[in-house]
Amino acid sequence: MKEDKEGLVDSLKYKNKVFSYIGLATKAGKIASGEFSTEKAVKEGKSNIVIVAEDASDNTKKMFTNMCAYYKVPIYFFGEKTELGHAMGKEYRASLALLDKGLADAIEKQLKTAMQEF
């Protein structure tokens, strides 16, 4: 099977942009990470978007999917736990909530664009 190099480069470009935005949000203190902090941010109405690692447990994915549907918060399954953690300067994170509307919109735009192309 032949890989499309251009598609792979585009995929990495979008992924890196999302991780950069996550890093910016972390430095600005506009992120809640980890299961309990993410859950608290969603339930208190502070979360603008939730990102759950693709390699998170099925239980974690289901819990956040149901919670985000109930509280009407966009949710995306993106990256791996180690990648999300690294973007925030931590070891690993399975979930995070963005508390800043502008950064959340920028990340959501990148995620939607990446999904449309692949």
C-alpha positions as CSV (number, residue, x, y, z in Angstrom):
1,M,0.0,0.0,0.0
2,K,1.4,3.3,-1.1
3,E,1.2,6.2,1.4
4,D,0.2,9.7,0.2
5,K,3.1,11.8,1.4
6,E,1.2,15.1,0.9
7,G,-1.7,13.8,2.9
8,L,0.6,12.7,5.7
9,V,2.3,16.1,5.8
10,D,-1.1,17.9,5.9
11,S,-2.2,15.6,8.7
12,L,0.9,16.4,10.7
13,K,0.5,20.1,10.0
14,Y,-3.0,20.2,11.5
15,K,-2.0,17.9,14.4
16,N,0.9,20.2,15.3
17,K,-1.3,23.3,15.1
18,V,-3.7,21.8,17.6
19,F,-0.9,20.7,19.9
20,S,0.5,24.3,19.7
21,Y,-2.8,25.8,20.6
22,I,-3.1,23.4,23.6
23,G,0.4,24.5,24.7
24,L,-0.7,28.2,24.4
25,A,-3.8,27.5,26.4
26,T,-1.8,25.7,29.1
27,K,0.6,28.6,29.4
28,A,-2.3,31.1,29.6
29,G,-3.9,29.0,32.3
30,K,-7.0,28.4,30.2
31,I,-7.1,24.6,30.2
32,A,-8.4,22.0,32.6
33,S,-6.8,18.6,32.2
34,G,-7.3,15.2,33.8
35,E,-10.6,13.4,34.3
36,F,-11.8,15.3,37.4
37,S,-10.8,18.8,36.3
38,T,-12.3,18.3,32.9
39,E,-15.5,17.0,34.3
40,K,-15.7,19.9,36.8
41,A,-15.1,22.4,34.0
42,V,-17.9,20.9,31.8
43,K,-20.4,20.7,34.7
44,E,-19.7,24.3,35.8
45,G,-20.2,25.6,32.2
46,K,-16.6,26.8,31.9
47,S,-15.6,24.5,29.1
48,N,-15.9,25.6,25.4
49,I,-14.5,22.3,24.0
50,V,-13.4,18.9,25.3
51,I,-10.7,16.8,23.8
52,V,-10.4,13.2,24.7
53,A,-7.4,11.1,23.7
54,E,-8.1,8.5,21.0
55,D,-6.4,5.8,23.2
56,A,-8.4,6.7,26.3
57,S,-10.5,3.9,27.8
58,D,-13.9,3.1,26.4
59,N,-15.4,4.0,29.8
60,T,-13.7,7.5,29.7
61,K,-14.9,8.1,26.1
62,K,-18.4,7.1,26.9
63,M,-18.6,9.2,30.1
64,F,-17.3,12.4,28.3
65,T,-19.5,11.7,25.2
66,N,-22.6,11.5,27.4
67,M,-21.6,14.5,29.6
68,C,-20.8,16.7,26.7
69,A,-24.0,15.8,24.9
70,Y,-26.0,16.7,28.0
71,Y,-24.2,20.0,28.7
72,K,-24.0,20.8,24.9
73,V,-20.2,21.1,24.8
74,P,-18.4,20.0,21.6
75,I,-16.2,16.9,22.0
76,Y,-13.4,15.6,19.9
77,F,-11.3,12.5,20.0
78,F,-7.8,13.5,19.1
79,G,-4.3,12.4,19.6
80,E,-2.9,10.0,22.1
81,K,-2.6,10.4,25.9
82,T,1.2,11.0,25.6
83,E,0.8,13.6,22.9
84,L,-1.8,15.5,24.8
85,G,0.3,15.4,27.9
86,H,3.4,16.5,26.1
87,A,1.6,19.5,24.5
88,M,0.8,20.6,28.1
89,G,4.2,19.8,29.5
90,K,2.9,16.8,31.5
91,E,3.5,13.1,31.2
92,Y,0.1,12.1,29.8
93,R,-3.5,13.3,29.8
94,A,-6.6,11.4,28.6
95,S,-8.9,14.5,28.6
96,L,-8.8,18.2,28.7
97,A,-11.2,21.1,28.5
98,L,-10.5,24.5,26.9
99,L,-11.7,27.4,29.0
100,D,-10.9,30.2,26.5
101,K,-13.5,30.7,23.7
102,G,-11.0,32.1,21.2
103,L,-8.5,29.2,21.6
104,A,-11.3,26.7,21.6
105,D,-12.6,28.1,18.3
106,A,-9.1,28.0,16.8
107,I,-8.6,24.4,17.8
108,E,-12.1,23.4,16.6
109,K,-11.4,25.0,13.2
110,Q,-8.2,23.0,12.8
111,L,-9.9,19.7,13.9
112,K,-12.9,20.2,11.5
113,T,-10.5,21.1,8.6
114,A,-8.4,18.0,9.3
115,M,-11.5,15.8,9.4
116,Q,-12.8,17.1,6.1
117,E,-9.6,16.4,4.3
118,F,-9.1,12.9,5.7
